[in-house]
Amino acid sequence: MRIQNSEFRIQNPEVRIQNSEFRIRKEPLVPSFWILNSEFWILFLAFSILLSAEIIDRIVITVGNQVITQSQIDDEIRVTAFLNRDQVDLSPAARKQAAARLVEQALIKREMDLSHYPLPEPGDAGESLQSLKAMYSSESDFQNALQASGVTVDELTRRLWWQLTLLRFIDYRFRPGIQVPAADVQAYYRQQVSEWEQKGTNPIPTLQESRDQIEEILTQQRIDQALEQWIKDTKSQVTITYLDPTLRPDVQ
């Protein structure tokens, strides 16, 4: 699992639900002076039903004591499309991919909770947001792109914060166990020299000049490998239930 723009979304993993739906109710107030006669009462009841309509966000996956909802998958798709400057794709295949990313994120969030990892401040995402805005020619173009993807600034900011949180935790969790032997650095450098020669790069940087960059590249590769293996192992230890079977990774 490589941590890229397409893999993160802020969730609320601590919600415990005992059935496959949770409801947000808006209860209407009933001023007593409105209840004048039976005819008006009937009309009032009809109007109240409309006001108290339930907004239902269906739970589609549970990961241990965490839940993933239908709207979280839709949001994951929309924000990812915006970050990658792609069209929003709500096809079954895209939904399955988004669900897989959210399952992995839920497993990482579970590890954060178990290790009592301190979360960054919400404002830490501000720099990422400004860098993203700088990719657009104007604030108007930025807002138009958000609207085209169906994403709000608040949703984007939460996503950037969650992405930052994941990247920091993964580095915190796996980097200390990574070692890059000198022989691997030299082998990578020789390969790079060959590519530089083919491209006509001149002058070619020395091994000493390239060492720090090569070590970081190899470290990141090993972190990715360690994370993928950890996710594979953790999936076998945590109960993952697909209430929507079409999102199962083994369903075509």
C-alpha positions as CSV (number, residue, x, y, z in Angstrom):
1,M,0.0,0.0,0.0
2,R,1.7,3.2,-1.1
3,I,0.4,6.3,0.7
4,Q,-0.8,8.7,-2.0
5,N,-3.5,11.2,-2.5
6,S,-5.9,8.5,-3.4
7,E,-5.9,6.7,-0.1
8,F,-7.1,8.8,2.7
9,R,-10.3,10.1,4.2
10,I,-11.1,11.3,7.7
11,Q,-13.5,9.0,9.5
12,N,-15.1,8.8,12.9
13,P,-14.0,5.2,13.8
14,E,-15.3,5.2,17.3
15,V,-19.1,5.2,16.5
16,R,-20.6,1.9,17.7
17,I,-23.7,0.9,15.9
18,Q,-25.8,-2.3,16.7
19,N,-27.6,-2.4,13.4
20,S,-26.8,-1.5,9.8
21,E,-28.2,2.0,9.9
22,F,-27.8,5.1,12.0
23,R,-30.3,7.9,11.8
24,I,-30.0,11.7,12.3
25,R,-33.4,13.0,13.3
26,K,-34.6,16.5,13.1
27,E,-37.6,16.7,15.5
28,P,-40.1,19.5,14.8
29,L,-41.3,21.8,17.5
30,V,-45.1,21.7,18.0
31,P,-46.5,25.1,19.2
32,S,-49.7,24.3,21.1
33,F,-51.6,27.2,19.6
34,W,-51.4,25.6,16.1
35,I,-53.6,22.7,17.2
36,L,-56.9,24.4,16.4
37,N,-59.1,21.7,14.8
38,S,-58.9,18.2,13.4
39,E,-58.5,19.4,9.8
40,F,-55.6,21.6,10.6
41,W,-54.1,18.8,12.8
42,I,-54.1,16.5,9.8
43,L,-52.3,19.0,7.7
44,F,-49.9,19.8,10.4
45,L,-49.0,16.1,10.9
46,A,-48.4,15.7,7.2
47,F,-46.0,18.7,7.2
48,S,-44.3,17.4,10.4
49,I,-43.6,14.1,8.7
50,L,-41.7,16.0,6.0
51,L,-39.7,17.9,8.5
52,S,-38.8,14.9,10.5
53,A,-37.7,12.8,7.5
54,E,-34.8,10.6,8.6
55,I,-31.4,11.0,6.9
56,I,-30.1,7.4,6.8
57,D,-26.4,6.7,6.1
58,R,-26.2,3.0,5.5
59,I,-23.3,1.1,7.2
60,V,-21.7,-1.1,4.5
61,I,-18.6,-2.4,6.3
62,T,-17.5,-3.0,9.8
63,V,-13.8,-3.2,10.8
64,G,-13.6,-4.4,14.4
65,N,-15.6,-1.8,16.3
66,Q,-15.3,0.8,13.5
67,V,-17.8,1.4,10.7
68,I,-17.6,2.5,7.1
69,T,-20.7,4.0,5.6
70,Q,-22.1,4.5,2.2
71,S,-21.5,8.3,2.3
72,Q,-17.9,7.7,3.4
73,I,-17.2,5.7,0.3
74,D,-18.9,8.3,-1.9
75,D,-16.8,11.1,-0.2
76,E,-13.6,9.1,-0.6
77,I,-14.3,8.8,-4.3
78,R,-15.1,12.5,-4.8
79,V,-12.2,13.9,-2.8
80,T,-9.8,11.5,-4.4
81,A,-11.0,12.5,-7.9
82,F,-10.5,16.2,-7.0
83,L,-7.0,15.6,-5.7
84,N,-6.0,13.6,-8.7
85,R,-7.9,15.9,-11.1
86,D,-9.9,13.0,-12.4
87,Q,-13.6,12.7,-13.2
88,V,-15.8,11.4,-10.4
89,D,-16.3,7.7,-11.0
90,L,-19.1,6.1,-8.9
91,S,-19.0,2.8,-10.7
92,P,-19.1,-0.5,-8.8
93,A,-15.4,-1.1,-9.5
94,A,-14.5,2.4,-8.2
95,R,-16.6,1.9,-5.1
96,K,-14.9,-1.4,-4.4
97,Q,-11.5,0.3,-4.7
98,A,-12.5,3.1,-2.4
99,A,-13.9,0.6,0.1
100,A,-10.6,-1.2,0.2
101,R,-8.7,2.0,0.9
102,L,-11.0,2.8,3.8
103,V,-10.7,-0.6,5.3
104,E,-6.9,-0.2,5.3
105,Q,-7.2,3.2,6.8
106,A,-9.5,1.8,9.5
107,L,-6.9,-0.8,10.4
108,I,-4.2,2.0,10.7
109,K,-6.6,4.1,12.8
110,R,-7.1,1.1,15.1
111,E,-3.3,0.8,15.5
112,M,-3.1,4.6,16.3
113,D,-5.7,4.1,19.1
114,L,-3.9,1.1,20.5
115,S,-0.6,2.9,20.6
116,H,-2.1,6.2,21.9
117,Y,-0.5,8.1,19.0
118,P,-0.9,11.9,19.4
119,L,-2.9,13.3,16.5
120,P,-1.7,16.5,14.8
121,E,-3.4,19.8,15.3
122,P,-6.2,20.5,12.8
123,G,-4.4,23.6,11.6
124,D,-1.4,21.5,10.5
125,A,-3.3,20.8,7.2
126,G,-3.3,24.5,6.4
127,E,0.0,24.4,4.5
128,S,-1.1,21.4,2.4
129,L,-4.3,23.3,1.5
130,Q,-2.4,26.4,0.5
131,S,0.0,24.3,-1.6
132,L,-3.0,22.7,-3.3
133,K,-4.6,26.1,-4.0
134,A,-1.4,27.3,-5.6
135,M,-1.9,24.7,-8.3
136,Y,-4.9,26.7,-9.6
137,S,-4.7,30.0,-11.5
138,S,-7.2,31.7,-9.2
139,E,-9.4,31.2,-6.2
140,S,-12.4,31.0,-8.6
141,D,-10.8,28.1,-10.6
142,F,-10.1,26.3,-7.3
143,Q,-13.7,26.7,-6.1
144,N,-15.1,25.7,-9.5
145,A,-13.0,22.5,-9.4
146,L,-14.3,21.7,-5.9
147,Q,-17.9,22.2,-7.1
148,A,-17.4,20.0,-10.1
149,S,-16.2,17.2,-7.9
150,G,-19.0,17.8,-5.3
151,V,-16.4,18.6,-2.6
152,T,-16.5,21.3,0.0
153,V,-13.5,23.1,1.4
154,D,-14.2,21.6,4.9
155,E,-14.3,18.1,3.4
156,L,-11.0,18.8,1.6
157,T,-9.3,20.2,4.7
158,R,-10.4,17.2,6.8
159,R,-9.0,14.9,4.1
160,L,-5.7,16.7,4.0
161,W,-5.4,16.5,7.7
162,W,-6.2,12.8,7.7
163,Q,-3.6,12.2,5.0
164,L,-1.0,14.1,7.0
165,T,-1.9,12.1,10.1
166,L,-1.5,8.8,8.2
167,L,1.8,9.7,6.7
168,R,3.2,10.8,10.0
169,F,2.0,7.7,11.8
170,I,3.3,5.3,9.2
171,D,6.7,7.0,9.4
172,Y,6.6,6.8,13.2
173,R,5.5,3.2,13.2
174,F,7.8,1.7,10.6
175,R,10.9,3.9,9.9
176,P,12.7,2.9,13.2
177,G,12.8,-0.8,12.0
178,I,14.2,0.0,8.5
179,Q,17.9,-0.5,7.7
180,V,19.5,0.2,4.3
181,P,22.8,-1.7,3.8
182,A,25.6,0.1,2.0
183,A,25.6,-2.5,-0.7
184,D,22.0,-1.7,-1.6
185,V,22.9,2.0,-1.8
186,Q,25.8,1.2,-4.2
187,A,23.7,-1.1,-6.3
188,Y,21.0,1.6,-6.7
189,Y,23.6,4.2,-7.5
190,R,25.1,2.0,-10.3
191,Q,21.6,1.5,-11.8
192,Q,21.0,5.3,-11.6
193,V,24.4,6.0,-13.2
194,S,23.4,3.8,-16.2
195,E,20.1,5.7,-16.6
196,W,21.9,9.1,-16.3
197,E,24.4,8.0,-19.1
198,Q,21.5,7.0,-21.4
199,K,19.9,10.4,-20.8
200,G,23.2,12.2,-21.4
201,T,23.3,13.7,-17.9
202,N,26.5,15.6,-17.4
203,P,28.0,15.9,-14.9
204,I,26.9,12.7,-13.2
205,P,26.6,13.1,-9.4
206,T,29.0,11.1,-7.3
207,L,27.9,8.4,-4.9
208,Q,28.7,10.7,-2.0
209,E,26.5,13.4,-3.4
210,S,23.7,11.0,-4.1
211,R,23.9,8.9,-0.9
212,D,21.3,10.7,1.3
213,Q,18.7,10.8,-1.5
214,I,19.3,7.1,-2.4
215,E,19.0,6.1,1.3
216,E,15.7,8.0,1.6
217,I,14.3,6.4,-1.6
218,L,15.2,2.9,-0.4
219,T,13.9,3.6,3.1
220,Q,10.5,4.7,1.7
221,Q,10.4,1.6,-0.5
222,R,11.0,-0.6,2.6
223,I,8.4,1.3,4.6
224,D,5.8,0.6,1.9
225,Q,6.7,-3.1,1.9
226,A,6.5,-3.2,5.7
227,L,3.2,-1.5,5.7
228,E,1.7,-3.8,3.0
229,Q,2.8,-6.9,5.0
230,W,1.5,-5.4,8.3
231,I,-1.9,-4.7,6.7
232,K,-2.0,-8.3,5.3
233,D,-1.3,-9.7,8.8
234,T,-3.7,-7.4,10.6
235,K,-6.6,-8.3,8.3
236,S,-6.3,-11.8,9.5
237,Q,-6.5,-10.7,13.1
238,V,-9.4,-8.2,12.9
239,T,-13.0,-9.1,12.0
240,I,-14.0,-7.3,8.8
241,T,-17.7,-7.7,7.8
242,Y,-19.1,-6.6,4.5
243,L,-22.7,-5.8,4.9
244,D,-22.8,-4.8,1.3
245,P,-21.3,-8.0,-0.4
246,T,-20.6,-6.1,-3.7
247,L,-17.8,-4.3,-1.9
248,R,-16.0,-7.5,-1.0
249,P,-12.5,-7.7,-2.6
250,D,-13.1,-11.3,-3.7
251,V,-16.4,-10.5,-5.5
252,Q,-16.1,-9.8,-9.3
